[in-house]
Amino acid sequence: MGKSMLGRSVPGNSLLHRLDARVKFLSAILIMAATLSIRDIRVMGLFILWTGLLMAVSRIRPGIILRSIRPLLFIIIFAVILHLFTVDGHLLFEWGVLRVTREGLVSGFMTAMRLSLMVINSSLLLTLTTAPLAIADALESLLRPLAWLRFPVHEFAMMMSIALRFVPTLMDEADKIMKAQSSRGADYDTGGLLGRARGLVSILVPLFISSFRRADDLAVAMDARCYSGEEGRTRLYTASLNKQDYAFLFAALVLLTLVILSRTLLSPLSGMMVAGLGL
């Protein structure tokens, strides 16, 4: 569990684990849209409470959940720095051409929180509490209307399922190759950019060969089991929605509605409060 959580799910029997994968998929989209639409710090506080509630309900250790931010940490830091030095407003600090403003500080904080909350909520609803096969089945069910347009829904869902399943496998394989090459004296993490690029060849070549070998083994296994796509395929379990699924989806929809309304109601209210205080 000390590795990246991308493509890995944590087994459990919490409320989030028991929700239908289609509901979690739709709720994740609604919550992502709501998170990216937040413009008021009070609404941001509400979403922080919502995320904390989901973390408590999931019964997953906070360290594992927060680890999902690691792949996007560089993007978050870069976005904060960009807002910090490019947004005009009340000057707080100046060093040469670099100017830090109060508005830039607030904007950078809001951007960091939006990205962090979006990743945490998406990880909680999808990768951490939902098996990759359940995500693929949910995606296939949601995209079913596109079959009328001759879109290969089942094949697309199968491709997504295989990709999600092989992400942690390939990461483990890359880790083994790096350790094996390091024990043989390979140097891929020192020197300049060109030197590191040459060193990475000793990792990428065996990784690609291993990937093609796994893909060939998978194709042979699917052919041996007479896999022929969606035609004639049946399912052992038929997913159905219950009251908890409808209630959670309704809660996600309410959150999105509140964020949309806050953008029109809270902004004029904040302006009147500032004017009344004489600020």
LUMFITOR-353431 format. One record per residue (C-alpha): residue number from 1; x, y, z. Coordinates in steps of 0.2 Angstrom, whole numbers. Layout:
REM LUMFITOR-353431
{rec NUM {X Y Z}}
...
END
This chain:
REM LUMFITOR-353431
{rec 1 {0 0 0}}
{rec 2 {15 11 0}}
{rec 3 {14 13 -19}}
{rec 4 {3 24 -29}}
{rec 5 {-15 20 -27}}
{rec 6 {-19 23 -46}}
{rec 7 {-29 8 -52}}
{rec 8 {-30 0 -35}}
{rec 9 {-45 -2 -24}}
{rec 10 {-46 -5 -5}}
{rec 11 {-58 -19 0}}
{rec 12 {-72 -15 12}}
{rec 13 {-90 -15 17}}
{rec 14 {-93 4 20}}
{rec 15 {-108 14 12}}
{rec 16 {-97 20 -2}}
{rec 17 {-91 2 -6}}
{rec 18 {-109 -4 -7}}
{rec 19 {-116 10 -18}}
{rec 20 {-119 5 -36}}
{rec 21 {-104 9 -48}}
{rec 22 {-116 19 -60}}
{rec 23 {-121 30 -46}}
{rec 24 {-103 33 -40}}
{rec 25 {-98 37 -58}}
{rec 26 {-112 50 -60}}
{rec 27 {-110 57 -43}}
{rec 28 {-91 59 -46}}
{rec 29 {-95 69 -62}}
{rec 30 {-107 80 -53}}
{rec 31 {-95 83 -38}}
{rec 32 {-81 87 -50}}
{rec 33 {-91 100 -59}}
{rec 34 {-97 107 -42}}
{rec 35 {-79 108 -36}}
{rec 36 {-72 117 -51}}
{rec 37 {-86 129 -50}}
{rec 38 {-83 135 -32}}
{rec 39 {-79 154 -31}}
{rec 40 {-83 158 -13}}
{rec 41 {-72 152 2}}
{rec 42 {-88 148 12}}
{rec 43 {-94 136 -1}}
{rec 44 {-76 129 -1}}
{rec 45 {-78 126 18}}
{rec 46 {-94 116 15}}
{rec 47 {-85 105 2}}
{rec 48 {-71 102 14}}
{rec 49 {-84 96 27}}
{rec 50 {-92 85 13}}
{rec 51 {-75 77 9}}
{rec 52 {-71 74 27}}
{rec 53 {-88 65 29}}
{rec 54 {-85 54 14}}
{rec 55 {-67 50 21}}
{rec 56 {-75 45 37}}
{rec 57 {-89 35 29}}
{rec 58 {-77 25 18}}
{rec 59 {-67 18 33}}
{rec 60 {-51 20 23}}
{rec 61 {-36 27 32}}
{rec 62 {-33 45 28}}
{rec 63 {-15 42 23}}
{rec 64 {-21 31 9}}
{rec 65 {-34 43 3}}
{rec 66 {-22 58 3}}
{rec 67 {-9 48 -7}}
{rec 68 {-20 49 -22}}
{rec 69 {-15 68 -23}}
{rec 70 {3 63 -26}}
{rec 71 {3 61 -45}}
{rec 72 {-4 79 -47}}
{rec 73 {6 87 -33}}
{rec 74 {17 96 -46}}
{rec 75 {2 103 -55}}
{rec 76 {-6 109 -39}}
{rec 77 {10 118 -34}}
{rec 78 {13 125 -51}}
{rec 79 {-5 132 -51}}
{rec 80 {-3 140 -34}}
{rec 81 {13 148 -39}}
{rec 82 {6 154 -55}}
{rec 83 {-9 162 -46}}
{rec 84 {2 169 -33}}
{rec 85 {13 180 -44}}
{rec 86 {1 184 -58}}
{rec 87 {-15 190 -50}}
{rec 88 {-16 209 -47}}
{rec 89 {-23 216 -31}}
{rec 90 {-17 222 -14}}
{rec 91 {2 221 -13}}
{rec 92 {8 210 2}}
{rec 93 {26 207 -4}}
{rec 94 {38 212 -18}}
{rec 95 {55 205 -23}}
{rec 96 {61 212 -39}}
{rec 97 {49 207 -53}}
{rec 98 {39 195 -41}}
{rec 99 {24 203 -33}}
{rec 100 {13 193 -21}}
{rec 101 {-4 200 -18}}
{rec 102 {-18 196 -6}}
{rec 103 {-30 191 -20}}
{rec 104 {-16 180 -28}}
{rec 105 {-14 172 -11}}
{rec 106 {-33 168 -10}}
{rec 107 {-34 163 -28}}
{rec 108 {-19 151 -26}}
{rec 109 {-27 143 -11}}
{rec 110 {-44 141 -19}}
{rec 111 {-36 133 -34}}
{rec 112 {-26 121 -24}}
{rec 113 {-41 116 -14}}
{rec 114 {-52 114 -30}}
{rec 115 {-39 102 -37}}
{rec 116 {-36 93 -21}}
{rec 117 {-54 90 -17}}
{rec 118 {-58 85 -35}}
{rec 119 {-45 71 -34}}
{rec 120 {-49 65 -17}}
{rec 121 {-68 64 -21}}
{rec 122 {-65 55 -37}}
{rec 123 {-53 43 -29}}
{rec 124 {-65 39 -15}}
{rec 125 {-80 36 -27}}
{rec 126 {-71 27 -40}}
{rec 127 {-54 19 -39}}
{rec 128 {-52 17 -20}}
{rec 129 {-70 10 -16}}
{rec 130 {-74 2 -33}}
{rec 131 {-66 -13 -42}}
{rec 132 {-60 -9 -60}}
{rec 133 {-72 -22 -67}}
{rec 134 {-87 -13 -58}}
{rec 135 {-81 3 -66}}
{rec 136 {-80 -4 -83}}
{rec 137 {-98 -12 -81}}
{rec 138 {-105 5 -75}}
{rec 139 {-97 14 -90}}
{rec 140 {-104 1 -102}}
{rec 141 {-121 3 -94}}
{rec 142 {-121 22 -95}}
{rec 143 {-115 22 -113}}
{rec 144 {-127 10 -119}}
{rec 145 {-138 23 -128}}
{rec 146 {-123 26 -140}}
{rec 147 {-125 8 -146}}
{rec 148 {-139 15 -157}}
{rec 149 {-126 25 -166}}
{rec 150 {-115 9 -169}}
{rec 151 {-103 15 -156}}
{rec 152 {-93 -1 -149}}
{rec 153 {-99 2 -131}}
{rec 154 {-94 -16 -125}}
{rec 155 {-77 -15 -133}}
{rec 156 {-73 2 -126}}
{rec 157 {-78 -3 -109}}
{rec 158 {-67 -19 -110}}
{rec 159 {-53 -8 -116}}
{rec 160 {-55 3 -101}}
{rec 161 {-56 -12 -89}}
{rec 162 {-40 -19 -96}}
{rec 163 {-31 -3 -95}}
{rec 164 {-36 0 -76}}
{rec 165 {-32 -18 -72}}
{rec 166 {-15 -17 -80}}
{rec 167 {-9 0 -73}}
{rec 168 {-4 -6 -55}}
{rec 169 {3 -22 -64}}
{rec 170 {14 -12 -75}}
{rec 171 {19 0 -61}}
{rec 172 {25 -15 -51}}
{rec 173 {34 -22 -66}}
{rec 174 {43 -5 -68}}
{rec 175 {48 -5 -50}}
{rec 176 {55 -23 -51}}
{rec 177 {65 -18 -67}}
{rec 178 {72 -3 -59}}
{rec 179 {78 -12 -44}}
{rec 180 {86 -26 -55}}
{rec 181 {95 -14 -67}}
{rec 182 {101 -4 -52}}
{rec 183 {109 -20 -44}}
{rec 184 {118 -22 -61}}
{rec 185 {125 -5 -60}}
{rec 186 {113 5 -71}}
{rec 187 {113 23 -68}}
{rec 188 {97 32 -73}}
{rec 189 {94 45 -60}}
{rec 190 {110 56 -60}}
{rec 191 {118 67 -73}}
{rec 192 {110 79 -85}}
{rec 193 {94 77 -95}}
{rec 194 {102 68 -109}}
{rec 195 {111 56 -98}}
{rec 196 {95 52 -88}}
{rec 197 {86 49 -105}}
{rec 198 {99 37 -110}}
{rec 199 {98 28 -93}}
{rec 200 {79 26 -95}}
{rec 201 {81 16 -110}}
{rec 202 {87 1 -99}}
{rec 203 {70 2 -90}}
{rec 204 {58 6 -105}}
{rec 205 {64 -7 -117}}
{rec 206 {61 -22 -105}}
{rec 207 {45 -14 -99}}
{rec 208 {38 -13 -116}}
{rec 209 {44 -31 -120}}
{rec 210 {35 -36 -104}}
{rec 211 {19 -26 -109}}
{rec 212 {18 -34 -126}}
{rec 213 {21 -52 -118}}
{rec 214 {7 -49 -106}}
{rec 215 {-5 -42 -119}}
{rec 216 {-1 -58 -130}}
{rec 217 {-5 -69 -115}}
{rec 218 {-21 -60 -112}}
{rec 219 {-26 -62 -130}}
{rec 220 {-22 -80 -130}}
{rec 221 {-32 -83 -113}}
{rec 222 {-47 -73 -120}}
{rec 223 {-47 -83 -136}}
{rec 224 {-46 -100 -127}}
{rec 225 {-61 -95 -117}}
{rec 226 {-70 -91 -134}}
{rec 227 {-72 -73 -130}}
{rec 228 {-82 -65 -145}}
{rec 229 {-87 -48 -138}}
{rec 230 {-104 -43 -132}}
{rec 231 {-114 -56 -143}}
{rec 232 {-122 -69 -132}}
{rec 233 {-114 -63 -116}}
{rec 234 {-123 -65 -100}}
{rec 235 {-120 -59 -82}}
{rec 236 {-120 -68 -66}}
{rec 237 {-126 -53 -56}}
{rec 238 {-138 -39 -62}}
{rec 239 {-135 -22 -54}}
{rec 240 {-150 -13 -47}}
{rec 241 {-152 3 -38}}
{rec 242 {-159 5 -20}}
{rec 243 {-164 19 -9}}
{rec 244 {-146 23 -4}}
{rec 245 {-140 25 -22}}
{rec 246 {-154 37 -26}}
{rec 247 {-151 47 -10}}
{rec 248 {-132 48 -13}}
{rec 249 {-135 54 -31}}
{rec 250 {-148 66 -25}}
{rec 251 {-136 73 -12}}
{rec 252 {-122 76 -26}}
{rec 253 {-135 85 -37}}
{rec 254 {-140 96 -22}}
{rec 255 {-122 100 -20}}
{rec 256 {-120 105 -38}}
{rec 257 {-136 116 -37}}
{rec 258 {-130 125 -21}}
{rec 259 {-113 129 -29}}
{rec 260 {-122 136 -45}}
{rec 261 {-134 146 -34}}
{rec 262 {-120 153 -23}}
{rec 263 {-111 160 -38}}
{rec 264 {-126 172 -41}}
{rec 265 {-132 174 -23}}
{rec 266 {-116 175 -12}}
{rec 267 {-106 187 -23}}
{rec 268 {-119 202 -22}}
{rec 269 {-121 198 -3}}
{rec 270 {-102 199 -1}}
{rec 271 {-101 215 -10}}
{rec 272 {-115 223 1}}
{rec 273 {-106 217 17}}
{rec 274 {-89 225 11}}
{rec 275 {-98 241 7}}
{rec 276 {-107 241 23}}
{rec 277 {-91 239 33}}
{rec 278 {-83 253 23}}
{rec 279 {-69 242 16}}
END
